[in-house]
Amino acid sequence: MPIRPFRPADTEPVVALWEACGLTRPWNDPRKDIARKLGVQPELFLVAVDEGDDDAPIATAMAGYDGHRGWIYYVAVTPSRQGERLGSLLVARVEELLLALGCPKVNLQVREGNSAVEAFYERHGYSRDGAVGLGKRLIAD
């Protein structure tokens, strides 16, 4: 399965994918998230594409590295393609890119009660850190 960096033309198909996967929230504009990511480490925003369908994105993973920790966001796979290891391939590729940057540890957040996604990450070696995630919005979308 081809994995490549996100392209601006992918925006609407990727937003539709995230919506289909239940990743979007009314208070968080996904188009603004994409625009912000394209301004910082855009090479860490990956899509898996279906070559037979005009290179349409069928899975995504967004990552970042601040020099201390890496973060993974927006791992999504088209619902009809889940179970084909696309998410696993993307997570592994993002981990490789972060490691190449010298990243010693990767963090991610799973929404409370999303046991299926938590189990997915546990199968890939992730575990609860015993930390509580806190957030504060500085820019209202």
GUDREN-45385 format. One record per atom (N, C-alpha, C): x, y, z; residue number from 1; atom name; residue in three letters. Coordinates in nm, 2 decimals, always signed. Atoms other than C-alpha are relative to their C-alpha. Layout:
N
R_c1_c2_c3_nr_atom_rest
R_X_Y_Z_NUM_CA_ALA
...
***
This chain:
141
R_c1_c2_c3_nr_atom_rest
R_+0.09_-0.12_+0.00_1_N_MET
R_+0.00_+0.00_+0.00_1_CA_MET
R_+0.09_+0.12_+0.00_1_C_MET
R_-0.08_-0.12_+0.00_2_N_PRO
R_+0.16_+0.33_-0.10_2_CA_PRO
R_-0.03_+0.10_+0.11_2_C_PRO
R_+0.01_-0.11_-0.10_3_N_ILE
R_+0.22_+0.58_+0.18_3_CA_ILE
R_+0.08_+0.11_-0.05_3_C_ILE
R_-0.07_-0.12_+0.05_4_N_ARG
R_+0.31_+0.93_+0.09_4_CA_ARG
R_-0.04_+0.12_+0.09_4_C_ARG
R_+0.04_-0.12_-0.08_5_N_PRO
R_+0.31_+1.28_+0.25_5_CA_PRO
R_-0.13_+0.06_-0.05_5_C_PRO
R_+0.13_-0.06_+0.03_6_N_PHE
R_-0.02_+1.46_+0.26_6_CA_PHE
R_+0.03_+0.11_-0.11_6_C_PHE
R_+0.00_-0.11_+0.10_7_N_ARG
R_-0.09_+1.70_-0.04_7_CA_ARG
R_-0.12_+0.09_+0.02_7_C_ARG
R_+0.11_-0.09_-0.02_8_N_PRO
R_-0.31_+2.01_-0.02_8_CA_PRO
R_-0.13_-0.05_-0.07_8_C_PRO
R_+0.12_+0.05_+0.07_9_N_ALA
R_-0.55_+1.84_-0.28_9_CA_ALA
R_-0.07_-0.11_+0.08_9_C_ALA
R_+0.06_+0.11_-0.08_10_N_ASP
R_-0.61_+1.57_-0.02_10_CA_ASP
R_-0.09_+0.05_+0.11_10_C_ASP
R_+0.07_-0.06_-0.11_11_N_THR
R_-0.78_+1.81_+0.22_11_CA_THR
R_-0.14_-0.05_+0.01_11_C_THR
R_+0.15_+0.04_-0.02_12_N_GLU
R_-1.15_+1.74_+0.15_12_CA_GLU
R_-0.01_-0.15_+0.01_12_C_GLU
R_+0.02_+0.14_-0.02_13_N_PRO
R_-1.11_+1.36_+0.11_13_CA_PRO
R_+0.05_-0.04_+0.14_13_C_PRO
R_-0.05_+0.04_-0.14_14_N_VAL
R_-0.91_+1.35_+0.44_14_CA_VAL
R_-0.10_+0.05_+0.10_14_C_VAL
R_+0.10_-0.04_-0.09_15_N_VAL
R_-1.17_+1.56_+0.62_15_CA_VAL
R_-0.12_-0.10_+0.00_15_C_VAL
R_+0.11_+0.09_+0.01_16_N_ALA
R_-1.44_+1.33_+0.49_16_CA_ALA
R_+0.04_-0.14_+0.07_16_C_ALA
R_-0.05_+0.12_-0.07_17_N_LEU
R_-1.23_+1.03_+0.61_17_CA_LEU
R_-0.01_+0.01_+0.15_17_C_LEU
R_+0.00_-0.02_-0.15_18_N_TRP
R_-1.19_+1.18_+0.96_18_CA_TRP
R_-0.14_+0.00_+0.05_18_C_TRP
R_+0.14_-0.01_-0.05_19_N_GLU
R_-1.56_+1.25_+0.98_19_CA_GLU
R_-0.06_-0.14_+0.00_19_C_GLU
R_+0.05_+0.14_+0.01_20_N_ALA
R_-1.64_+0.89_+0.87_20_CA_ALA
R_+0.05_-0.08_+0.12_20_C_ALA
R_-0.06_+0.07_-0.11_21_N_CYS
R_-1.41_+0.77_+1.15_21_CA_CYS
R_-0.04_+0.06_+0.14_21_C_CYS
R_+0.04_-0.06_-0.13_22_N_GLY
R_-1.56_+0.99_+1.42_22_CA_GLY
R_+0.11_+0.08_+0.07_22_C_GLY
R_-0.12_-0.07_-0.06_23_N_LEU
R_-1.24_+1.19_+1.47_23_CA_LEU
R_-0.03_+0.15_+0.02_23_C_LEU
R_+0.02_-0.14_+0.00_24_N_THR
R_-1.38_+1.54_+1.42_24_CA_THR
R_-0.10_+0.04_+0.12_24_C_THR
R_+0.09_-0.05_-0.11_25_N_ARG
R_-1.55_+1.75_+1.69_25_CA_ARG
R_-0.04_+0.14_-0.04_25_C_ARG
R_+0.05_-0.13_+0.05_26_N_PRO
R_-1.76_+2.07_+1.64_26_CA_PRO
R_+0.09_+0.11_+0.04_26_C_PRO
R_-0.09_-0.11_-0.05_27_N_TRP
R_-1.51_+2.28_+1.84_27_CA_TRP
R_+0.14_+0.00_-0.06_27_C_TRP
R_-0.13_+0.01_+0.05_28_N_ASN
R_-1.21_+2.17_+1.64_28_CA_ASN
R_-0.01_-0.01_-0.15_28_C_ASN
R_+0.01_+0.00_+0.15_29_N_ASP
R_-1.20_+2.26_+1.27_29_CA_ASP
R_+0.11_-0.08_-0.07_29_C_ASP
R_-0.10_+0.09_+0.06_30_N_PRO
R_-1.02_+1.98_+1.08_30_CA_PRO
R_+0.08_+0.07_-0.11_30_C_PRO
R_-0.07_-0.07_+0.11_31_N_ARG
R_-0.93_+2.21_+0.79_31_CA_ARG
R_+0.11_+0.10_+0.06_31_C_ARG
R_-0.10_-0.08_-0.07_32_N_LYS
R_-0.75_+2.45_+1.03_32_CA_LYS
R_+0.11_-0.09_+0.06_32_C_LYS
R_-0.11_+0.09_-0.05_33_N_ASP
R_-0.57_+2.15_+1.19_33_CA_ASP
R_+0.09_-0.04_-0.12_33_C_ASP
R_-0.09_+0.04_+0.11_34_N_ILE
R_-0.45_+2.05_+0.84_34_CA_ILE
R_+0.09_+0.12_-0.04_34_C_ILE
R_-0.08_-0.12_+0.04_35_N_ALA
R_-0.34_+2.41_+0.75_35_CA_ALA
R_+0.11_+0.02_+0.10_35_C_ALA
R_-0.10_-0.02_-0.10_36_N_ARG
R_-0.16_+2.44_+1.08_36_CA_ARG
R_+0.12_-0.11_-0.01_36_C_ARG
R_-0.10_+0.11_+0.01_37_N_LYS
R_+0.02_+2.10_+1.03_37_CA_LYS
R_+0.09_+0.03_-0.13_37_C_LYS
R_-0.08_-0.02_+0.12_38_N_LEU
R_+0.13_+2.20_+0.68_38_CA_LEU
R_+0.10_+0.11_+0.02_38_C_LEU
R_-0.09_-0.11_-0.03_39_N_GLY
R_+0.31_+2.50_+0.84_39_CA_GLY
R_+0.12_-0.05_+0.09_39_C_GLY
R_-0.10_+0.06_-0.10_40_N_VAL
R_+0.51_+2.27_+1.09_40_CA_VAL
R_+0.01_-0.15_-0.03_40_C_VAL
R_-0.03_+0.14_+0.02_41_N_GLN
R_+0.67_+1.95_+1.00_41_CA_GLN
R_-0.10_-0.07_-0.09_41_C_GLN
R_+0.10_+0.06_+0.09_42_N_PRO
R_+0.44_+1.87_+0.70_42_CA_PRO
R_+0.04_-0.14_-0.04_42_C_PRO
R_-0.05_+0.14_+0.04_43_N_GLU
R_+0.66_+1.56_+0.62_43_CA_GLU
R_-0.05_-0.10_+0.10_43_C_GLU
R_+0.05_+0.10_-0.10_44_N_LEU
R_+0.51_+1.40_+0.94_44_CA_LEU
R_-0.15_-0.01_-0.01_44_C_LEU
R_+0.14_+0.02_+0.03_45_N_PHE
R_+0.16_+1.41_+0.79_45_CA_PHE
R_-0.01_-0.10_-0.12_45_C_PHE
R_+0.00_+0.10_+0.11_46_N_LEU
R_+0.11_+1.09_+0.59_46_CA_LEU
R_-0.14_-0.05_-0.03_46_C_LEU
R_+0.12_+0.06_+0.04_47_N_VAL
R_-0.16_+0.93_+0.39_47_CA_VAL
R_+0.03_-0.13_-0.07_47_C_VAL
R_-0.01_+0.12_+0.08_48_N_ALA
R_-0.20_+0.58_+0.26_48_CA_ALA
R_-0.11_+0.02_-0.11_48_C_ALA
R_+0.09_-0.02_+0.12_49_N_VAL
R_-0.36_+0.58_-0.09_49_CA_VAL
R_-0.04_-0.13_-0.07_49_C_VAL
R_+0.05_+0.11_+0.08_50_N_ASP
R_-0.56_+0.35_-0.30_50_CA_ASP
R_+0.04_+0.03_-0.15_50_C_ASP
R_-0.05_-0.03_+0.13_51_N_GLU
R_-0.37_+0.35_-0.63_51_CA_GLU
R_-0.11_-0.01_-0.11_51_C_GLU
R_+0.10_+0.02_+0.10_52_N_GLY
R_-0.67_+0.23_-0.82_52_CA_GLY
R_-0.11_+0.10_+0.00_52_C_GLY
R_+0.10_-0.10_-0.01_53_N_ASP
R_-0.88_+0.53_-0.72_53_CA_ASP
R_+0.06_+0.14_+0.01_53_C_ASP
R_-0.06_-0.14_+0.01_54_N_ASP
R_-0.69_+0.84_-0.83_54_CA_ASP
R_+0.08_+0.04_+0.12_54_C_ASP
R_-0.09_-0.02_-0.12_55_N_ASP
R_-0.45_+0.81_-0.53_55_CA_ASP
R_-0.09_+0.06_+0.11_55_C_ASP
R_+0.09_-0.05_-0.11_56_N_ALA
R_-0.75_+0.88_-0.30_56_CA_ALA
R_+0.05_-0.05_+0.14_56_C_ALA
R_-0.04_+0.04_-0.14_57_N_PRO
R_-0.64_+0.88_+0.07_57_CA_PRO
R_-0.10_-0.09_+0.06_57_C_PRO
R_+0.09_+0.10_-0.07_58_N_ILE
R_-0.78_+0.58_+0.25_58_CA_ILE
R_+0.04_-0.02_+0.15_58_C_ILE
R_-0.05_+0.01_-0.14_59_N_ALA
R_-0.58_+0.62_+0.58_59_CA_ALA
R_+0.09_+0.12_+0.02_59_C_ALA
R_-0.08_-0.11_-0.03_60_N_THR
R_-0.40_+0.90_+0.76_60_CA_THR
R_+0.07_-0.02_+0.13_60_C_THR
R_-0.07_-0.01_-0.13_61_N_ALA
R_-0.15_+0.96_+1.04_61_CA_ALA
R_+0.07_+0.13_+0.00_61_C_ALA
R_-0.07_-0.13_-0.02_62_N_MET
R_-0.03_+1.30_+1.16_62_CA_MET
R_+0.09_-0.02_+0.12_62_C_MET
R_-0.09_+0.01_-0.11_63_N_ALA
R_+0.27_+1.33_+1.39_63_CA_ALA
R_+0.08_+0.13_+0.02_63_C_ALA
R_-0.08_-0.11_-0.03_64_N_GLY
R_+0.49_+1.59_+1.55_64_CA_GLY
R_+0.11_-0.03_+0.10_64_C_GLY
R_-0.11_+0.02_-0.09_65_N_TYR
R_+0.82_+1.61_+1.74_65_CA_TYR
R_+0.05_+0.14_+0.05_65_C_TYR
R_-0.04_-0.13_-0.05_66_N_ASP
R_+0.91_+1.90_+1.97_66_CA_ASP
R_+0.14_+0.00_+0.06_66_C_ASP
R_-0.13_+0.01_-0.05_67_N_GLY
R_+1.26_+1.78_+2.05_67_CA_GLY
R_+0.01_-0.07_+0.13_67_C_GLY
R_+0.01_+0.08_-0.13_68_N_HIS
R_+1.15_+1.60_+2.37_68_CA_HIS
R_-0.09_-0.12_-0.02_68_C_HIS
R_+0.10_+0.11_+0.02_69_N_ARG
R_+0.85_+1.38_+2.28_69_CA_ARG
R_-0.06_+0.01_-0.14_69_C_ARG
R_+0.08_+0.01_+0.12_70_N_GLY
R_+0.68_+1.27_+1.96_70_CA_GLY
R_-0.15_-0.02_+0.04_70_C_GLY
R_+0.15_+0.02_-0.02_71_N_TRP
R_+0.30_+1.28_+1.93_71_CA_TRP
R_-0.05_-0.05_-0.13_71_C_TRP
R_+0.07_+0.05_+0.11_72_N_ILE
R_+0.07_+1.09_+1.70_72_CA_ILE
R_-0.14_+0.04_+0.01_72_C_ILE
R_+0.14_-0.05_+0.01_73_N_TYR
R_-0.27_+1.23_+1.59_73_CA_TYR
R_-0.06_-0.06_-0.12_73_C_TYR
R_+0.08_+0.02_+0.12_74_N_TYR
R_-0.54_+1.16_+1.34_74_CA_TYR
R_+0.03_-0.13_-0.07_74_C_TYR
R_-0.02_+0.13_+0.07_75_N_VAL
R_-0.47_+0.79_+1.27_75_CA_VAL
R_-0.14_-0.04_-0.03_75_C_VAL
R_+0.13_+0.03_+0.05_76_N_ALA
R_-0.77_+0.70_+1.06_76_CA_ALA
R_+0.01_-0.09_-0.12_76_C_ALA
R_+0.01_+0.09_+0.11_77_N_VAL
R_-0.86_+0.42_+0.82_77_CA_VAL
R_-0.15_+0.00_-0.05_77_C_VAL
R_+0.13_+0.01_+0.06_78_N_THR
R_-1.16_+0.42_+0.59_78_CA_THR
R_-0.07_-0.12_+0.06_78_C_THR
R_+0.07_+0.11_-0.07_79_N_PRO
R_-1.42_+0.21_+0.78_79_CA_PRO
R_-0.01_-0.13_-0.08_79_C_PRO
R_+0.01_+0.13_+0.08_80_N_SER
R_-1.46_-0.04_+0.49_80_CA_SER
R_+0.14_-0.06_-0.02_80_C_SER
R_-0.14_+0.05_+0.01_81_N_ARG
R_-1.08_-0.09_+0.49_81_CA_ARG
R_+0.07_-0.04_+0.13_81_C_ARG
R_-0.06_+0.03_-0.13_82_N_GLN
R_-1.03_-0.13_+0.86_82_CA_GLN
R_+0.02_-0.15_+0.01_82_C_GLN
R_-0.04_+0.14_-0.01_83_N_GLY
R_-0.87_-0.46_+0.95_83_CA_GLY
R_+0.10_-0.05_-0.10_83_C_GLY
R_-0.10_+0.04_+0.10_84_N_GLU
R_-0.63_-0.46_+0.66_84_CA_GLU
R_+0.14_+0.04_+0.04_84_C_GLU
R_-0.13_-0.04_-0.05_85_N_ARG
R_-0.34_-0.34_+0.87_85_CA_ARG
R_+0.05_+0.14_-0.05_85_C_ARG
R_-0.04_-0.13_+0.05_86_N_LEU
R_-0.33_+0.01_+0.71_86_CA_LEU
R_+0.04_+0.09_+0.12_86_C_LEU
R_-0.04_-0.08_-0.11_87_N_GLY
R_-0.33_+0.18_+1.05_87_CA_GLY
R_+0.13_-0.05_+0.06_87_C_GLY
R_-0.13_+0.05_-0.06_88_N_SER
R_-0.05_-0.05_+1.17_88_CA_SER
R_+0.12_+0.05_-0.09_88_C_SER
R_-0.11_-0.05_+0.09_89_N_LEU
R_+0.16_+0.04_+0.86_89_CA_LEU
R_+0.03_+0.15_+0.02_89_C_LEU
R_-0.02_-0.14_-0.02_90_N_LEU
R_+0.10_+0.41_+0.91_90_CA_LEU
R_+0.07_+0.03_+0.13_90_C_LEU
R_-0.06_-0.02_-0.13_91_N_VAL
R_+0.19_+0.40_+1.28_91_CA_VAL
R_+0.15_-0.04_+0.00_91_C_VAL
R_-0.14_+0.05_+0.01_92_N_ALA
R_+0.51_+0.20_+1.20_92_CA_ALA
R_+0.08_+0.10_-0.08_92_C_ALA
R_-0.08_-0.09_+0.09_93_N_ARG
R_+0.61_+0.45_+0.93_93_CA_ARG
R_+0.02_+0.13_+0.08_93_C_ARG
R_-0.02_-0.12_-0.08_94_N_VAL
R_+0.55_+0.75_+1.16_94_CA_VAL
R_+0.10_-0.02_+0.11_94_C_VAL
R_-0.10_+0.03_-0.11_95_N_GLU
R_+0.75_+0.58_+1.44_95_CA_GLU
R_+0.14_+0.00_-0.07_95_C_GLU
R_-0.13_+0.00_+0.06_96_N_GLU
R_+1.04_+0.53_+1.19_96_CA_GLU
R_+0.04_+0.15_-0.03_96_C_GLU
R_-0.04_-0.14_+0.03_97_N_LEU
R_+1.03_+0.90_+1.09_97_CA_LEU
R_+0.03_+0.07_+0.13_97_C_LEU
R_-0.03_-0.06_-0.13_98_N_LEU
R_+1.02_+1.01_+1.45_98_CA_LEU
R_+0.14_-0.05_+0.06_98_C_LEU
R_-0.13_+0.05_-0.04_99_N_LEU
R_+1.31_+0.78_+1.54_99_CA_LEU
R_+0.11_+0.06_-0.08_99_C_LEU
R_-0.10_-0.06_+0.08_100_N_ALA
R_+1.51_+0.92_+1.25_100_CA_ALA
R_+0.03_+0.14_+0.04_100_C_ALA
R_-0.02_-0.13_-0.05_101_N_LEU
R_+1.46_+1.26_+1.41_101_CA_LEU
R_+0.07_+0.00_+0.14_101_C_LEU
R_-0.05_+0.01_-0.13_102_N_GLY
R_+1.60_+1.13_+1.74_102_CA_GLY
R_-0.10_+0.00_+0.11_102_C_GLY
R_+0.11_+0.00_-0.09_103_N_CYS
R_+1.27_+1.11_+1.91_103_CA_CYS
R_+0.01_-0.12_+0.10_103_C_CYS
R_-0.02_+0.11_-0.09_104_N_PRO
R_+1.31_+0.90_+2.23_104_CA_PRO
R_-0.13_-0.07_+0.05_104_C_PRO
R_+0.12_+0.05_-0.05_105_N_LYS
R_+0.94_+0.85_+2.32_105_CA_LYS
R_-0.12_+0.06_-0.08_105_C_LYS
R_+0.12_-0.05_+0.08_106_N_VAL
R_+0.60_+0.88_+2.14_106_CA_VAL
R_-0.12_-0.01_+0.10_106_C_VAL
R_+0.12_-0.01_-0.07_107_N_ASN
R_+0.28_+0.99_+2.31_107_CA_ASN
R_-0.12_+0.01_-0.09_107_C_ASN
R_+0.13_-0.02_+0.08_108_N_LEU
R_-0.08_+0.98_+2.19_108_CA_LEU
R_-0.11_+0.00_+0.10_108_C_LEU
R_+0.12_+0.00_-0.08_109_N_GLN
R_-0.42_+1.03_+2.33_109_CA_GLN
R_-0.11_-0.07_-0.06_109_C_GLN
R_+0.11_+0.07_+0.05_110_N_VAL
R_-0.72_+0.81_+2.30_110_CA_VAL
R_-0.12_+0.05_+0.09_110_C_VAL
R_+0.11_-0.05_-0.08_111_N_ARG
R_-1.06_+0.94_+2.40_111_CA_ARG
R_-0.05_-0.10_+0.09_111_C_ARG
R_+0.05_+0.09_-0.11_112_N_GLU
R_-1.20_+0.80_+2.72_112_CA_GLU
R_-0.11_-0.09_-0.05_112_C_GLU
R_+0.10_+0.10_+0.04_113_N_GLY
R_-1.41_+0.49_+2.66_113_CA_GLY
R_+0.02_-0.06_-0.14_113_C_GLY
R_-0.02_+0.06_+0.14_114_N_ASN
R_-1.27_+0.41_+2.31_114_CA_ASN
R_+0.09_-0.12_+0.02_114_C_ASN
R_-0.08_+0.11_-0.03_115_N_SER
R_-1.15_+0.07_+2.41_115_CA_SER
R_+0.05_-0.07_-0.12_115_C_SER
R_-0.05_+0.06_+0.13_116_N_ALA
R_-1.12_-0.06_+2.05_116_CA_ALA
R_+0.13_+0.07_-0.04_116_C_ALA
R_-0.12_-0.07_+0.04_117_N_VAL
R_-0.86_+0.21_+1.97_117_CA_VAL
R_+0.11_-0.02_+0.10_117_C_VAL
R_-0.10_+0.02_-0.10_118_N_GLU
R_-0.69_+0.17_+2.30_118_CA_GLU
R_+0.07_-0.14_-0.02_118_C_GLU
R_-0.05_+0.14_+0.02_119_N_ALA
R_-0.66_-0.21_+2.23_119_CA_ALA
R_+0.09_+0.00_-0.13_119_C_ALA
R_-0.08_-0.01_+0.12_120_N_PHE
R_-0.52_-0.13_+1.88_120_CA_PHE
R_+0.14_+0.05_+0.04_120_C_PHE
R_-0.13_-0.05_-0.04_121_N_TYR
R_-0.24_+0.08_+2.03_121_CA_TYR
R_+0.08_-0.10_+0.10_121_C_TYR
R_-0.06_+0.10_-0.09_122_N_GLU
R_-0.17_-0.18_+2.31_122_CA_GLU
R_+0.07_-0.11_-0.08_122_C_GLU
R_-0.06_+0.11_+0.09_123_N_ARG
R_-0.11_-0.44_+2.03_123_CA_ARG
R_+0.13_+0.05_-0.07_123_C_ARG
R_-0.12_-0.06_+0.06_124_N_HIS
R_+0.16_-0.20_+1.90_124_CA_HIS
R_+0.10_+0.05_+0.10_124_C_HIS
R_-0.10_-0.03_-0.10_125_N_GLY
R_+0.34_-0.17_+2.23_125_CA_GLY
R_-0.02_+0.12_+0.08_125_C_GLY
R_+0.03_-0.12_-0.08_126_N_TYR
R_+0.18_+0.14_+2.37_126_CA_TYR
R_-0.08_-0.05_+0.13_126_C_TYR
R_+0.06_+0.03_-0.13_127_N_SER
R_+0.06_+0.14_+2.73_127_CA_SER
R_-0.04_+0.13_+0.07_127_C_SER
R_+0.03_-0.12_-0.07_128_N_ARG
R_-0.10_+0.38_+2.97_128_CA_ARG
R_+0.12_+0.05_+0.08_128_C_ARG
R_-0.11_-0.06_-0.07_129_N_ASP
R_+0.15_+0.62_+3.12_129_CA_ASP
R_-0.03_+0.04_+0.14_129_C_ASP
R_+0.03_-0.04_-0.14_130_N_GLY
R_-0.03_+0.70_+3.44_130_CA_GLY
R_+0.00_+0.16_+0.01_130_C_GLY
R_+0.01_-0.15_+0.00_131_N_ALA
R_-0.06_+1.07_+3.33_131_CA_ALA
R_-0.14_+0.04_-0.05_131_C_ALA
R_+0.13_-0.05_+0.04_132_N_VAL
R_-0.37_+1.27_+3.28_132_CA_VAL
R_+0.02_+0.11_-0.10_132_C_VAL
R_-0.02_-0.10_+0.11_133_N_GLY
R_-0.40_+1.47_+2.96_133_CA_GLY
R_-0.09_+0.12_+0.03_133_C_GLY
R_+0.07_-0.13_-0.02_134_N_LEU
R_-0.49_+1.83_+3.01_134_CA_LEU
R_+0.01_+0.08_-0.13_134_C_LEU
R_+0.00_-0.08_+0.12_135_N_GLY
R_-0.57_+2.08_+2.74_135_CA_GLY
R_-0.05_+0.14_+0.03_135_C_GLY
R_+0.05_-0.14_-0.01_136_N_LYS
R_-0.63_+2.45_+2.70_136_CA_LYS
R_+0.01_+0.06_-0.15_136_C_LYS
R_+0.01_-0.06_+0.14_137_N_ARG
R_-0.74_+2.61_+2.37_137_CA_ARG
R_+0.05_+0.14_+0.01_137_C_ARG
R_-0.06_-0.14_+0.01_138_N_LEU
R_-0.54_+2.92_+2.28_138_CA_LEU
R_-0.07_+0.08_-0.11_138_C_LEU
R_+0.07_-0.06_+0.11_139_N_ILE
R_-0.72_+2.98_+1.95_139_CA_ILE
R_-0.13_-0.07_-0.02_139_C_ILE
R_+0.13_+0.07_+0.02_140_N_ALA
R_-1.09_+2.91_+1.91_140_CA_ALA
R_-0.02_-0.02_-0.14_140_C_ALA
R_+0.03_+0.03_+0.14_141_N_ASP
R_-1.18_+2.74_+1.59_141_CA_ASP
R_-0.15_+0.03_-0.02_141_C_ASP
***
